[in-house]
Amino acid sequence: MRAVRYHEYGGVETLVVEKVPDPHPGPGEVRVRATAASVNPVDWKVRSGTVHDVLPVELPAIPGRDAAGVVDEVGEGVEGVSVGDRVFGLGGVTGATAELVVLSAWAHAPAAWSDEQAAAAGLASVTAMRGMKALGPLRGRTILIEGASGGVGSAAVEIAVAWGATVIGTASERNHALLEELGAVPTTYGPGLAERVARLAPSGVDVVLDAVGSGSLDDLVAIAGGPERVTTVADFTNSQRLGVRVINAENDSSLLVEAARLGGQGRYTPRIERTYPMEEIAAAHTHAERGRTRGKIVVCI
């Protein structure tokens, strides 16, 4: 098969498209003939070597954690999915930007989603749902989502609204129309956030999800009224000091099924800023490294 690989840690110049051996699913896994894969912050952080101490990988490595495609091989013990089914899901820390991808967690992709949208949903939806579920039931509560226009943040907004929450989301002004479309009350991030949130929610916010890790965790804890009412999926530096829970994605098929159910109901639609062909993987990673992405970046296989 053809795949993107890097043979050493470094910049985007290490990324090459080349022929590699076909992978095969083990027990409890499926293999898909991929149509698209997403680019996540963890992908370029792993590739650069900056997180080597916590996420080491065996080189050469194929970047990417989530993909969508059609099942073409099923591992031992797998039930509820067959060859020919269209699915999206998660594999390992690496391995998704390839023609054939092994998934250990998956769900059937809603017909309403394009292949690119399905590829964008895996890691973002699982991360968002785990981050919010750790805060308790959201129905009837107000949640502040910091970094609400990014991949995880935009998923969190729509899912929180579907779960019955009132959502205030931070983003740059150019993304406020998007947040309103997703169902959130938008505001800008940065200095003065507490005052802006107080005007939008005079009774206060109940809980906070930090989806971006921009260094605002001290302010978010103050706004929420305590670290136990805040979760972060990105700020590993300040969370320990403040006692805020860090939420990591897990390969949980039940959460993917829940995301697919909301997608089928039209209540969650993965947002994509741009797609790239596999041959332009360096440009895709460069785009991702700039930050401030609106939704997700997707690589078409």
C-alpha positions as CSV (number, residue, x, y, z in Angstrom):
1,M,0.0,0.0,0.0
2,R,1.0,3.7,-0.2
3,A,1.3,5.6,3.0
4,V,2.8,8.8,4.4
5,R,5.9,8.1,6.7
6,Y,8.7,9.8,8.5
7,H,11.9,8.0,9.2
8,E,13.2,10.5,11.8
9,Y,11.8,13.1,14.1
10,G,11.8,16.6,12.6
11,G,9.9,19.1,10.5
12,V,7.5,18.6,7.6
13,E,10.4,17.9,5.3
14,T,10.7,14.4,6.9
15,L,7.3,13.4,5.5
16,V,7.3,11.2,2.4
17,V,4.8,9.1,0.5
18,E,6.1,5.6,-0.2
19,K,5.2,2.0,-0.5
20,V,5.0,0.1,2.8
21,P,3.8,-3.4,3.8
22,D,0.0,-3.9,4.2
23,P,-1.1,-4.0,7.8
24,H,-3.6,-6.6,9.1
25,P,-6.1,-6.4,12.0
26,G,-5.5,-8.4,15.1
27,P,-8.3,-9.6,17.5
28,G,-10.9,-7.0,18.0
29,E,-9.7,-4.8,15.2
30,V,-10.9,-4.1,11.6
31,R,-9.0,-2.9,8.6
32,V,-10.4,-0.2,6.3
33,R,-9.5,0.9,2.8
34,A,-9.2,4.5,3.8
35,T,-10.9,7.4,2.0
36,A,-9.7,10.1,4.3
37,A,-7.7,10.8,7.5
38,S,-7.6,13.8,9.7
39,V,-4.6,15.9,10.9
40,N,-4.6,16.5,14.7
41,P,-2.2,18.5,16.8
42,V,-0.9,15.3,18.3
43,D,0.2,14.2,14.8
44,W,2.7,16.9,14.3
45,K,3.8,17.0,17.9
46,V,4.6,13.3,17.7
47,R,6.4,13.7,14.3
48,S,8.5,16.6,15.6
49,G,9.7,14.7,18.6
50,T,8.5,17.3,21.1
51,V,6.4,14.7,23.0
52,H,8.8,11.9,22.6
53,D,9.1,11.4,26.4
54,V,5.4,10.7,26.8
55,L,4.5,9.4,23.3
56,P,7.5,7.6,21.8
57,V,6.9,5.8,18.5
58,E,8.8,3.2,16.5
59,L,10.3,4.7,13.4
60,P,9.6,4.8,10.6
61,A,6.1,5.9,11.5
62,I,2.9,6.7,9.7
63,P,1.2,9.9,11.1
64,G,-2.4,10.0,12.0
65,R,-4.7,8.6,14.5
66,D,-8.2,8.6,12.9
67,A,-9.6,7.8,9.5
68,A,-12.7,6.8,7.6
69,G,-13.1,4.1,5.0
70,V,-14.7,0.9,3.9
71,V,-14.0,-2.3,5.9
72,D,-12.1,-4.8,3.9
73,E,-10.8,-7.2,6.6
74,V,-12.2,-8.1,10.0
75,G,-10.1,-9.4,13.0
76,E,-10.9,-12.3,15.2
77,G,-13.8,-11.8,17.6
78,V,-15.2,-8.7,15.9
79,E,-19.0,-8.5,15.7
80,G,-21.5,-6.0,14.4
81,V,-19.5,-4.9,11.4
82,S,-18.8,-6.6,8.0
83,V,-16.6,-6.3,5.0
84,G,-18.1,-3.5,2.9
85,D,-19.4,-1.4,5.8
86,R,-18.5,2.3,5.8
87,V,-17.0,3.3,9.2
88,F,-14.9,5.9,10.9
89,G,-12.7,5.5,14.0
90,L,-9.4,5.4,15.8
91,G,-6.3,3.3,15.5
92,G,-3.0,3.8,17.4
93,V,-1.1,7.0,18.0
94,T,0.2,6.5,14.4
95,G,-0.9,4.7,11.3
96,A,-3.9,6.5,9.8
97,T,-2.5,8.4,6.8
98,A,-2.4,5.4,4.5
99,E,-4.4,3.5,2.0
100,L,-5.1,0.7,4.5
101,V,-5.7,1.5,8.2
102,V,-6.3,-0.7,11.2
103,L,-8.9,0.6,13.6
104,S,-9.4,-0.6,17.2
105,A,-12.5,1.6,17.8
106,W,-15.1,2.5,15.2
107,A,-18.7,3.2,14.4
108,H,-20.8,3.1,11.2
109,A,-20.5,6.5,9.5
110,P,-23.9,8.4,9.1
111,A,-25.1,8.7,5.5
112,A,-25.3,12.4,6.0
113,W,-21.5,12.7,6.5
114,S,-19.1,12.9,3.6
115,D,-16.0,10.7,3.8
116,E,-14.0,13.8,4.8
117,Q,-16.5,14.7,7.6
118,A,-16.4,11.1,8.9
119,A,-12.6,11.2,9.0
120,A,-12.7,14.4,10.9
121,A,-15.1,13.1,13.6
122,G,-13.1,10.3,15.4
123,L,-10.5,11.9,17.7
124,A,-12.4,15.3,17.9
125,S,-15.7,13.8,19.1
126,V,-14.2,11.3,21.5
127,T,-12.0,14.0,23.1
128,A,-14.8,16.5,23.3
129,M,-17.2,14.0,24.9
130,R,-14.8,12.6,27.4
131,G,-13.9,16.2,28.4
132,M,-17.5,17.1,29.0
133,K,-18.7,13.8,30.5
134,A,-16.1,14.3,33.2
135,L,-17.9,17.5,34.2
136,G,-21.2,15.7,34.9
137,P,-24.6,15.9,33.1
138,L,-24.9,19.1,31.1
139,R,-28.6,19.3,30.6
140,G,-29.9,22.6,31.9
141,R,-26.3,23.8,32.7
142,T,-24.1,26.5,31.2
143,I,-20.7,25.5,29.9
144,L,-17.9,27.7,28.7
145,I,-15.8,26.2,26.0
146,E,-12.4,27.8,25.5
147,G,-11.2,27.4,21.9
148,A,-14.6,26.7,20.5
149,S,-13.9,27.0,16.8
150,G,-11.1,24.4,16.6
151,G,-11.5,20.7,15.9
152,V,-12.3,19.6,19.4
153,G,-14.0,22.8,20.4
154,S,-16.5,22.9,17.5
155,A,-17.4,19.3,18.1
156,A,-17.9,20.1,21.8
157,V,-20.2,23.0,21.1
158,E,-22.6,21.0,18.9
159,I,-22.5,18.0,21.2
160,A,-23.1,20.1,24.3
161,V,-26.0,21.8,22.7
162,A,-27.4,18.4,21.7
163,W,-27.1,17.3,25.3
164,G,-29.2,20.3,26.5
165,A,-26.5,22.7,27.6
166,T,-26.3,26.5,27.1
167,V,-22.9,27.1,25.5
168,I,-20.7,30.1,25.6
169,G,-17.7,29.7,23.3
170,T,-14.5,31.7,22.8
171,A,-13.0,32.3,19.4
172,S,-11.5,35.1,17.4
173,E,-14.2,37.5,16.0
174,R,-13.8,36.0,12.5
175,N,-15.2,32.7,13.9
176,H,-18.2,34.1,15.8
177,A,-20.6,33.5,13.0
178,L,-19.5,29.8,13.0
179,L,-20.1,29.6,16.7
180,E,-23.6,31.1,16.4
181,E,-24.3,28.5,13.6
182,L,-23.2,25.7,15.9
183,G,-25.5,27.0,18.7
184,A,-23.1,28.8,21.0
185,V,-23.1,32.4,22.3
186,P,-19.7,33.7,21.1
187,T,-17.2,35.9,22.8
188,T,-13.5,36.7,22.3
189,Y,-10.7,35.0,24.3
190,G,-7.9,36.8,26.2
191,P,-7.8,39.6,28.8
192,G,-11.2,40.6,30.2
193,L,-12.8,37.2,29.6
194,A,-14.3,37.0,33.1
195,E,-16.0,40.3,32.6
196,R,-17.3,39.3,29.1
197,V,-18.6,36.0,30.4
198,A,-20.3,37.7,33.4
199,R,-22.2,39.9,31.0
200,L,-23.3,36.9,28.9
201,A,-24.1,34.7,31.9
202,P,-25.1,36.9,34.9
203,S,-25.7,33.8,37.0
204,G,-22.3,32.4,36.2
205,V,-21.2,29.3,34.2
206,D,-21.4,25.9,35.8
207,V,-18.5,24.2,34.1
208,V,-15.6,24.9,31.7
209,L,-13.9,22.8,29.0
210,D,-10.5,24.1,27.8
211,A,-10.2,22.7,24.3
212,V,-7.1,24.7,23.2
213,G,-4.5,25.0,25.9
214,S,-3.7,28.6,25.3
215,G,-2.5,29.3,28.8
216,S,-5.8,30.7,30.1
217,L,-6.4,27.9,32.7
218,D,-5.9,30.2,35.7
219,D,-8.7,32.5,34.4
220,L,-10.9,29.6,33.5
221,V,-10.6,28.2,37.1
222,A,-11.5,31.6,38.5
223,I,-14.5,31.9,36.1
224,A,-15.8,28.4,37.0
225,G,-15.3,28.9,40.8
226,G,-12.8,26.0,41.3
227,P,-10.6,23.5,39.5
228,E,-13.1,20.6,40.0
229,R,-15.4,22.4,37.6
230,V,-12.9,22.6,34.8
231,T,-11.4,20.0,32.4
232,T,-8.6,20.5,29.8
233,V,-7.7,18.4,26.9
234,A,-4.6,20.4,26.0
235,D,-2.9,22.3,28.9
236,F,-0.7,19.7,30.5
237,T,1.7,22.3,31.9
238,N,-0.7,24.3,34.1
239,S,-3.3,21.6,35.0
240,Q,-1.2,19.9,37.6
241,R,-0.4,23.1,39.4
242,L,-4.0,24.1,39.5
243,G,-5.5,20.7,40.2
244,V,-7.5,20.6,36.9
245,R,-8.3,17.3,35.3
246,V,-6.5,16.5,32.1
247,I,-8.7,14.4,29.7
248,N,-7.1,12.3,27.1
249,A,-8.8,10.6,24.2
250,E,-9.4,6.8,24.5
251,N,-10.4,4.4,21.8
252,D,-14.0,4.1,22.9
253,S,-16.4,2.7,20.3
254,S,-19.4,3.6,22.4
255,L,-18.5,7.3,22.2
256,L,-18.0,7.0,18.4
257,V,-21.5,5.4,18.1
258,E,-22.9,8.3,20.1
259,A,-21.3,10.8,17.8
260,A,-22.6,8.9,14.8
261,R,-26.1,8.9,16.2
262,L,-26.0,12.7,16.7
263,G,-24.6,12.9,13.1
264,G,-27.5,10.9,11.8
265,Q,-29.9,13.2,13.5
266,G,-28.3,16.3,12.0
267,R,-27.2,17.5,15.5
268,Y,-23.4,17.1,14.9
269,T,-21.7,17.8,11.7
270,P,-17.8,17.8,11.7
271,R,-16.4,21.1,10.4
272,I,-13.6,21.1,7.9
273,E,-11.4,24.1,7.2
274,R,-9.5,22.5,4.3
275,T,-8.7,19.2,2.6
276,Y,-5.4,18.1,1.1
277,P,-4.4,15.2,-1.2
278,M,-2.0,12.7,0.4
279,E,0.8,14.0,-1.8
280,E,0.5,17.4,-0.1
281,I,0.9,16.0,3.5
282,A,3.7,18.5,4.3
283,A,1.4,21.4,3.5
284,A,-1.4,19.9,5.6
285,H,1.0,19.5,8.6
286,T,2.3,23.1,8.0
287,H,-1.3,24.4,8.1
288,A,-2.0,22.5,11.3
289,E,1.1,23.8,13.0
290,R,0.0,27.4,12.5
291,G,-2.9,26.8,14.9
292,R,-6.2,28.7,14.9
293,T,-7.7,26.1,12.6
294,R,-11.5,26.4,12.1
295,G,-12.6,22.8,12.5
296,K,-10.4,20.1,11.1
297,I,-7.8,19.6,8.4
298,V,-8.4,16.4,6.4
299,V,-6.1,14.4,4.1
300,C,-7.9,12.7,1.2
301,I,-6.4,9.3,0.5
